[in-house]
Amino acid sequence: MSSTSNQVNNMTHLLNHDNEIGTPTKPPRLMNLKDYSNWKSRFENYVNINDTSLWIPINEGYEHPVYRHMGVSDTPKPILAHNDDENKLYDREKKALAALSMCLPLVIYHTFKKFKTSRELWEGLAKRCEGSTDIKKSSKELLKKQWMNSCQDIIIF
């Protein structure tokens, strides 16, 4: 009975580890938004191992191809009308968005499903977890003040 319990504990530990770290075929999961900074680097490693071209839509964004009439964007092109280059960009975007979406459990994903491109999702996660530039600056200033106060308390004693 105890060997079965040990095997179950070992399997549970391995599954949790695979969820957190990811595998070459499965991206790491962001189980808690507080762990975003660690997850972000693990996700970057996952993409770099599998297909570095996925960074193109994540970093540069993706715009669905449109028919142009006299230089003006008009009607979105149906997927079947894409040329080879447009298909490659479309495939990259869909793979990048799928990889990012697969990282999020439902309790987190439901707040981000409004984002329709990989770049929107990547930036939305960063903004939610890291905050804007002003929030980051305020947080650093607050931490610095707290540290200075704690140093003063130590010197007084």
C-alpha positions as CSV (number, residue, x, y, z in Angstrom):
1,M,0.0,0.0,0.0
2,S,2.8,2.4,0.9
3,S,4.6,1.8,-2.4
4,T,1.5,2.7,-4.3
5,S,1.2,5.9,-2.3
6,N,4.8,6.7,-3.1
7,Q,4.2,6.1,-6.8
8,V,1.2,8.3,-6.8
9,N,3.2,11.1,-5.0
10,N,6.0,10.7,-7.5
11,M,3.6,10.9,-10.4
12,T,1.9,14.0,-8.9
13,H,5.3,15.6,-8.4
14,L,6.3,14.9,-12.0
15,L,3.0,16.3,-13.4
16,N,3.3,19.4,-11.3
17,H,6.9,19.9,-12.5
18,D,5.9,19.4,-16.1
19,N,3.1,21.9,-15.8
20,E,5.4,24.5,-14.2
21,I,8.5,24.0,-16.4
22,G,6.9,22.7,-19.5
23,T,8.3,20.1,-21.9
24,P,9.6,20.4,-25.5
25,T,6.1,19.5,-26.7
26,K,4.0,21.3,-23.9
27,P,4.4,24.9,-22.9
28,P,4.8,25.8,-19.2
29,R,1.6,26.8,-17.5
30,L,1.0,30.1,-15.8
31,M,-0.8,28.7,-12.7
32,N,-0.8,32.0,-10.8
33,L,-0.4,35.5,-12.1
34,K,2.0,36.3,-9.3
35,D,4.5,33.8,-10.9
36,Y,4.4,35.7,-14.2
37,S,8.0,36.9,-14.2
38,N,9.3,33.3,-13.8
39,W,6.8,31.9,-16.2
40,K,7.7,34.5,-18.8
41,S,11.3,33.4,-19.1
42,R,10.2,29.7,-19.2
43,F,7.8,30.5,-22.0
44,E,10.5,32.3,-23.9
45,N,12.7,29.2,-23.6
46,Y,9.9,27.0,-24.8
47,V,9.4,29.1,-27.9
48,N,13.2,29.3,-28.5
49,I,13.4,25.5,-28.3
50,N,10.4,24.9,-30.6
51,D,10.2,27.6,-33.2
52,T,11.9,31.0,-32.9
53,S,9.8,32.4,-35.7
54,L,6.8,32.5,-33.3
55,W,8.4,35.6,-31.8
56,I,7.6,37.5,-35.0
57,P,3.9,37.8,-34.4
58,I,4.3,38.1,-30.6
59,N,6.8,41.0,-30.9
60,E,5.7,42.7,-34.2
61,G,2.0,41.8,-34.2
62,Y,-0.2,40.3,-36.9
63,E,-2.7,42.0,-39.2
64,H,-5.1,39.9,-41.2
65,P,-4.5,40.4,-45.0
66,V,-7.0,42.5,-46.8
67,Y,-7.9,43.2,-50.4
68,R,-6.6,46.6,-51.4
69,H,-8.4,48.8,-53.8
70,M,-6.5,51.9,-55.0
71,G,-4.1,51.6,-52.0
72,V,-6.9,51.6,-49.4
73,S,-7.6,48.6,-47.1
74,D,-11.0,47.3,-47.8
75,T,-12.2,43.8,-47.3
76,P,-10.5,41.1,-45.2
77,K,-9.2,38.2,-47.4
78,P,-10.6,34.8,-46.7
79,I,-8.0,32.3,-45.7
80,L,-8.3,30.4,-48.9
81,A,-7.3,33.5,-50.8
82,H,-4.0,34.0,-48.9
83,N,-0.8,33.7,-50.9
84,D,2.1,31.6,-49.6
85,D,3.7,34.4,-47.6
86,E,0.3,35.3,-46.0
87,N,-0.3,31.7,-45.1
88,K,3.1,31.5,-43.4
89,L,2.4,34.6,-41.3
90,Y,-1.1,33.4,-40.5
91,D,0.2,30.0,-39.4
92,R,2.8,31.6,-37.2
93,E,0.2,33.8,-35.6
94,K,-2.2,31.0,-34.9
95,K,0.6,28.8,-33.4
96,A,1.9,31.7,-31.2
97,L,-1.6,32.5,-30.0
98,A,-2.3,28.8,-29.4
99,A,0.9,28.3,-27.4
100,L,0.2,31.3,-25.2
101,S,-3.4,30.3,-24.7
102,M,-2.4,26.8,-23.8
103,C,-0.3,28.2,-21.0
104,L,-3.3,29.7,-19.2
105,P,-5.6,27.7,-17.0
106,L,-9.3,28.5,-17.4
107,V,-9.4,30.6,-14.2
108,I,-6.8,33.0,-15.8
109,Y,-7.7,32.5,-19.5
110,H,-11.3,33.8,-19.2
111,T,-10.0,37.3,-18.3
112,F,-7.7,37.3,-21.4
113,K,-9.8,35.7,-24.1
114,K,-10.8,39.1,-25.4
115,F,-7.3,39.4,-27.0
116,K,-7.4,38.1,-30.6
117,T,-3.7,38.1,-31.5
118,S,-0.6,36.7,-29.8
119,R,0.8,40.2,-29.4
120,E,-2.3,41.5,-27.7
121,L,-2.3,38.5,-25.3
122,W,1.4,38.8,-24.6
123,E,1.1,42.6,-23.9
124,G,-2.1,42.1,-21.9
125,L,-0.4,39.6,-19.6
126,A,2.6,41.8,-19.1
127,K,0.4,44.9,-18.4
128,R,-1.7,42.9,-15.9
129,C,1.2,41.2,-14.1
130,E,3.9,43.8,-14.4
131,G,1.8,47.0,-14.6
132,S,2.4,50.1,-16.6
133,T,5.7,52.0,-16.5
134,D,4.3,54.3,-13.9
135,I,3.2,51.5,-11.7
136,K,6.6,49.8,-12.0
137,K,8.3,53.1,-11.1
138,S,6.0,53.6,-8.1
139,S,6.6,50.1,-6.9
140,K,10.4,50.5,-7.1
141,E,10.2,53.8,-5.2
142,L,8.0,52.2,-2.5
143,L,10.4,49.3,-2.1
144,K,13.3,51.6,-1.9
145,K,11.6,53.7,0.9
146,Q,10.7,50.5,2.8
147,W,14.3,49.3,2.5
148,M,15.7,52.7,3.7
149,N,13.2,52.6,6.7
150,S,14.3,49.1,7.7
151,C,17.9,50.2,7.5
152,Q,17.3,53.1,9.7
153,D,15.5,50.9,12.2
154,I,18.5,48.6,12.4
155,I,20.9,51.5,12.9
156,I,18.8,52.9,15.7
157,F,19.0,49.7,17.7
